[in-house]
Amino acid sequence: MKKFKLRVLGFLGALAVSISCMTHVTVNAAATPVSKTYASELTGEQISIALKNQRPIAVMVDNEKTALKHYGVADADIVYEMVNSMANNRITRLMCVYKDWKSLGQTGSIRSVRPTNILLAQEYQAVIIHDGGPFYINPYFSRYGYHLSGGFTRIKNGKPREFTEYIKNGAEVTSRIKRAKFSESYTKGFDPTHFQFVPEGTKADLTSYGTPKAAVGTIDLSADFAHNKSKLVYNVKTGKYDYYDYGKLHVDAVTNKAAEFENVILQDVTYHQYDKNGYLIYNCIGTGVGWYITEGKAVPISWVKGSESGRTVYIGANGAEIQINRGKTYIGLVQNDQWDKVTID
């Protein structure tokens, strides 16, 4: 009996050691840190990991003076500006791209879309939010169906009806996307990479891509975007470029936050005017030249976009794709017949 007891006790002791070892391994595995953030494909900045597979939205925002002040433009990750029509002295419109759209408050006002915007929004697989547009958009939407037209919140603001439609909040966008039966996530196999960002903790070395133009305090587009008199002015305190139009700093209607950008990209693009009403499309599929501007310096670049859904790649004089600083980006598409009027000094 003693031998049997000893064997049992020996077995129980070995079992206890085995369980202790298993418990120790489990504790170590649980202690392994899990990242709660990732580098956004739109800004390169750390945001919640819960957003990683969420497709962005691209909101068409009216840039007529009557539409001001804007709501939510200062919160956009990327803002595109381009001539919306040859009428009204080449008035521009903004396309604001948001990754974390579920956190949006009132945004807009919302206006119509153009074919060029559809081509650019595809690069992000974004859901385009707009209110109609000329029939020239129809063939493009037949090939890219992620869009929501009209039906957003109307807010009485004392302005004509065309200036009263807004996204009320992120919940309204969620509801509309669900109703349209769009997936909130990127489609399987889609690569959301857009820009190449510098490594975290570093800044862009423009000398890698050519000879930079230094002391760039003002990017004057007022001759190119003549109706809006658009400018970007370097703010030495923030190290970013503040956006101005109609001679004033562009600020949010609620927060008074300035629309400011770490990166400014300008593209020289040819265009085709459809009709006497001034509707047009930029020939943004192709190649051209441009500028990359950041932290008070500018360097000439070239750009290339190979297809409707292909991303626009920005290339330095050395033939390599440029790495831009982490942060928000303004992209201005300038018509080729106005390109020589761009002033960078």
N, C-alpha and C positions, 0 to 999 in steps of 0.2 A: 504493500500500500504506500509506503514511503516513496518508493521509486515512482509510482504512478502520480502521487501528489507533486513530486518534484518536476516530473515531466509536464504536468498541467500548468504548474506555476511558471515553468520555463517558457511554455507556449504563450501564456498570457502576457508574460513580460516582453517577449518578442513582438507580440501583437501590439502592445502599448507603444513600443518603440516605433513600430511601423506606422501606427496611426499618428504618432507625434511627428514623424517625418513628413507624412502626407499633409498634415495640418500646416506645417512650416512652409511647404512648397506652395500651398494654396494662398497663404497670407502674402508671400512674396509676389505671386502673380497678381493678386488684387491690388498690391501697392504700386504696380507699374502705372505711371501717370498717363492719362488719356488726354490728348489735346482737345480743348474746347473751342479753339479758333483755327482759322486757316487764312492764307493770304488771298484776298479777293482777286478774282480775275479781272475786275474792272479798275481797281485802284492799287492793288498790291499791298493794301493795308490789312491788318488782322481784323477779321469779323467772325461772328458765330459760325461754328462748324455746321450748325443746323441749316445754314443758307447755302451750303456748298453746291448742291445739285439743283437749287431753285433758279429757274430761268428769270432774267430781268424783265422789266417793262420799259417801253420807250414811249414817252408821252409827248405829243405834239402841242406845243405851247405858243399861243399867240404872242407876237412881239410888236404889235401895233401899240402906239402910245396910250390909246384908250384902255388897253388891257392892263396897264400897270396900276398898282403894284402887283407883281407876281406872287404866287404862293408856291413854295416848295422848290423853286429853281436852284436856290442856294444849297439844297440837300442832294442834288443830283450827283452821281458819280462821274458821269461824262455828259457834256453839253455840246451838241452840234449846232452851228449856226450857218445858214446859207440863204441865198435869195429865194424867196417863196414865189415871187411873181415879178416879171419885168415891169408891171404896172406899179404905180405909186412910188416911183423913183427907186425901184429894186428893193422893195421892203423885204425884210428877213423874217424867218420863223425859227424857233428853237425846237430841237428834239432832245429831250432830257431822258437819260438812261439811269434807271435805279435798280440796284440789286435787292436791297432790303425794302421792298415796296410795301410789305405788310405793316411797316412802322410809319408809313406816310400819314400826314394830316392832310388838310385841304391843299390841293395841288392844281395848278393851271393858271389861266383859263385854257381850256382845251379847244383846239381848232383843227382844221382839215389837214390831210396828209398829202404828200407828193410822191411820185415814183422813186425819186432819189432816196427818200427816207426809208422806203421799203427795202431798197437794196442795202442800205447801211444797217438797218435793224436786224436783218438776217444774220449779220456777222456775229451777233450776240444771241441769236435764236430768241429774241425778245418778243413779247406780246406788245403790239403797237396799239396805243390808245389814242383815238382821234375822233373827229366828227366829220365823216364823209370826205369828199375830195372830188376832183374832176374825173371824168370817165377814163382818163389816161391811166388811172391806178388799177383798173379792173384786170388787165392781163397779168399784172404783177401779183395781185392778191389771188389770182387763180393758181399761181405757183407757190405762193407763200400765204397760208391762210390764218396765221396767228395774229389776229387783230380784233379789236372791239371798237365799234363805231357808234358814237352817240349814246344817249340814254343815261349818261351820268348825271349827277346832282346839279340842278339849276338853283343858283343862289341870287336872290334879289340884291343887286348892288347899285341900282340907279343907272346902269349902263344898258345900251342896246342888247337884244337877246343874244347876239353872236359872241358877246363877252361875258356870258353868265354861266357857262358850263364848267364844272370842276369835278375832280375826284374828291369826294367827301373825306375819305380816309382809306386806309389799307383794307379794311373789312369790305368796303364796296368793291374794290378790285378783286378780292378773293371770291366774292359772290358772283361777279360777272364772269370770271374765268371758269368757275364751277358750272355756271349756267351754259357757257359755251362748250363745255366738255373738253376744255384744253387741259393737258397735264401741266401742273405747276413746275414739273421737273424737266430738265433737258431730255431730249430724245436719246435713246440708247445709241452709243457710238459717237455722239457729238462731242467734239473737243472744244471746251469753252475758252481756251487760251486765246487772248487777243493781243495784248501788249507784252513785250519783254521788259520786265522790271529789273532795276539794279538790285544786287543782294541787299538784304535787310541791314540797316545801319550804315549804308554807304550812299553816296550821291553820284549822279551821272557825270561822267568824264567826257565832255563834249569834244575834247581834243582827239579822242579816239576816232571821231567821225569826220574830221575836217578842221579847218581853222575857224574857231568860233568868233562871232562878233560880240564884243564885251559891252558892258554898261548899257544894256537894253532896258530902258526905263518905261518906254511907251511903245505899244503895238497899235498903230493907228490905222483902223479899217474904215474910217469915216468917209473916205472917197470911194471905197469899194461897196460898202453897205451904206449908201448915201442917205437913205430914208431914216435909218436908225442911228447913224453916226457912231457906230460901235468902236470902242477902244478897250484895250487892256493895259492897266498901269501897274507897274511893279511896286509892291508895298514892302519896303525894306524891313519893317517891323515883323511881318509874317513870313517874308521870303516867298510870297505868292503874288499872282497877278489878279488884281481886282477888275471885274468887268463893269464897263460903263456903257450906257446907251442914252440917246437923247440928251447928252451932256451931263448926266447924273450917274452917280454910283448906283448900281443895280442891287437893291436890297429887298429882303423878304417882307411881305406885308404884315406878318405877325411878329416874327422874331427880330426884324431889322438886320438880320444877318446878311453880310455881303456875299455875292457870288464870287468866289475866289478859286484860283486854280494853280496847282503846282506845275502843271505842264500846259503849254500852248502849242498846238500843231496847226499849221496852215498848209492847205493844199491848193495848188494852181490846177484848175480843172476846166476843160472845155465843156460846152453845153449845147443843147438843142432846144430852140423855142418852138413849141408845138403850134401856137396860133396867135392871133392878134390880141387875145385876152392876156397874153403874157405868160401863160403856163409853160413850164420848161422841165427838162431833165438834165442833170449833170452827167457827163460821161465818166462816172466814177469807176467803171470797170475799164481798166487799162493802166496806163502809167503816167507819171507826171513829176513835177518838182515841188518843193515846199520848204518850210522852215520848221525846226524844232526849237522851242524857246523855253528856258527854265532858269530860275535863279539869276536873272539879269544877264543871261548870255543866250545867243542864238547861233544855230549852225544850219547850213543848207542841207537838205535831205532830198531823197526821191521817194515816191510812193508807188505801189503796185497792188492792184486788186484783180484777180484772175477770173472771177466768176460772180454770179449774183450772190451766192452764199459765202464765197471766199472772203477771208478777212483782208483788210487793207494792211499791208506790211510797209513799214517805214525804214528806209535804208540810208546809211551814212555814205560819205564819199569813199570810204574804204571797202564798200560793197557788202558790209555786214549789216544785219538788222540792228537798229539802235536799241539800247536799253534806256528806258525813261525812268524818271524819279517816281517813287511811290506817292500816290495822292490823286487828286481829282484832275481831270483833263478837259480842256476846251479844244474843240476841233472846228476850224473855220474853213469851209469850202468857198474859195474865191474864184469867180469867173475869170477865165483866161484873158478876156479883153480889159479886165480891171487889175490884173496882177501887178503891173508895173506901178500902180498907185499905192500898194502896200508900203507903209512907212514903219521901219523898225529902228528906233534910236533911243 
